[in-house]
Amino acid sequence: MIELVRGNRARVEFDAFVSAHTEQLLRTAYLVVWDLAEAEDLVQDTLLRIAKRWPRVRAMEHPTAYARKVLVNLALDGSKRRARRERELDGSPPADRLDRASSRALWQVDARSELIEALGALPPRQRAVLVMRYFLDLPEAEVAAALGCSLGTVKSTASRGLARLEQNLSTRSALP
Amino acid sequence: MIEEHELREVFAARAADVGPGAVARLSHADYRPRMSRVGSPAALGALAATAATAAGVAWLVGLGAGTSNAFAGWSPSPTTGSSVQNARAQAACAARLPAGAHDAKPVLSDTRGPYTVTIYSRAATCISGPTFTSVSGARATSGFAYGGPQGIALSGAHMTTRDGHAYTMVQGRAGDDVKSATLVLSDDSRVKATVANGWFAAWWPGSHDAVRAELATPTGTRTQTLRTGGPACTGSGPCTLSTGHGSGPTLHTGP
C-alpha cells in the first residue's frame, strides 16, 4: 500500500512536471532544431527518458535543468539524422532564368525575417548556445552544464555563432 | 552588429509559432513505460518510410488508391473544388505560412476531393483537408532547375504523415509546352498532376515514389524518367527527379 501511494505521488508529480514545462521545452526544441515536427519528437523523447528515470530526476536539485540537458543533447545528436530526413530537394542547383527574380523578390522581407533566416542557417550547436543564452536567459555556466562542455567553449561557440550570423546577414544584404 | 535585444525579440517571435495544440498533444501523452506515444509527424514519417521499405505491398493495401479512411475522398485525378472549399483552404494556409513567406502568393492549387494543396512558389506548400492544415516551408534559393519547355523540374518532394498515415507530395515547374502530366508510381498506379501557370503538383496517399512522368505536349506524349535517389534536376536534358522519404520541414500543423 505504501508503494502504491508512493507510486501515485510520483505519477502526480511527473504529470505536474510535464504540465509545467512542456511548453518551454517545446519552444526551446523548436528554436534549436528549427522544425516544429522534429521539436515535438524531441520533447516526446525527452519526457519518455525522464519518465523512466523519474524517481532519480525528481530527487535532483534542478529537474528542469536536467530535462533541458537531455533535450539539447538529443537535438544535437539527431541533427545529422534530421538533415538526411529533410528532403525539400532545393539544394541550390545552378540558377536559371526562370525563377531567379521571383524567388529573390519573395524573400525581400523585413530585417527581422532576415535575422530569422540567418538564425535558421546556423549550425545547431551554435544556435543551441544562442537559444539558451538569449531565449532562456541562462548564465553561461548553465549553458556549459547543459552541453557538458567548458565555460570557454560556450563563450567561443557563442562568439562564432554571432560572427556567422553577421556574415549570413551581410551575404544576404549583398545580394543584388 | 546584432544587438542582444534583437536576438531576444527574434527568438520570442519565432517561439510564438508553437501553438497550444502541440503543447496539449505533448502534455496529454502518456509517458509511462510501454504506453504508446503520440503521433508526431516527424516520428511517424520516419516510421512510415521504414515500414514502406520493409513491406511496401502491405503499406499500399492500407493506404493506396484513395481507399484509406485517413484520406477519404482523395482521387488520383484533380477535381474542381467549390468556392467555399477554396476560400477556406486559402485562409487556413495563409494563416500558417512560415516567417519570411507571409507575402508569398499562391501559384497553383491542386484539389482532390476535400483536399486542397496550394503551392506558394518556392516559399511554401500547404495542404488543407477537412480536419487539418499543414504547411511545409522551403528555404530560399537563388533559383532552381529548368526542365525545358517539354519537361518538368522538381522543386520539392517529400513524404510525411497525417495521423499516422503516410502521403507523398511532389511539386515543381512545368515547361510551357506541358499540357498535362501523369505520374507513374513505383506500384504502377497513376496520379494525374495539376498543371497550371508553369507549375505542377500532385500528392497521393502512401509512400510510393514517382518513377516516371507521362507528359502531354503539342508534339505528343513524352515520357520522362524519374529516378529515385538521384540528383535533382539540373539542366534542360531529360530530367531526373529525386524524390525522397522524410518528414519534410513541416512548420505548422493545426486543426
Interface residues (C-beta under 8 A of the other chain):
Chain A: R11 F14 V18 S19 T22 E23 L26 R27 Y30 L31 D35 L36 A37 E38 A39 E40 D41 V43 Q44 L47 L48 I50 A51 K52 R84 R85 E86 R87 E88 L89 D90 G91 S92 P93 P94 A95 D96 R97 L98 D99 R100 S102 S103 R104 L106 W107 V109 R112 S113 L115 I116 E117 L119 G120 L130 V131 Y134 F135 L162 L165 E166 L169 L175
Chain B: M1 I2 E4 E6 L7 R8 E9 V10 F11 A12 A13 R14 A15 D17 V18 A22 V23 R25 L26 S27 A29 Y31 R32 P33 R37 V38 S40 P41 A42 A43 G45 A46 A99 G100 A101 H102 D103 A104 S121 R122 A123 S136 A138 R139 A140 T141 S142 G143 F144 A145 Y146 L154 S155 G156 A157 H158 M159 T160 R173 G198 A232 C233 T234 G235 S242 T243 G244 H245 G246 S247 G248 P249 T250 L251 H252 T253
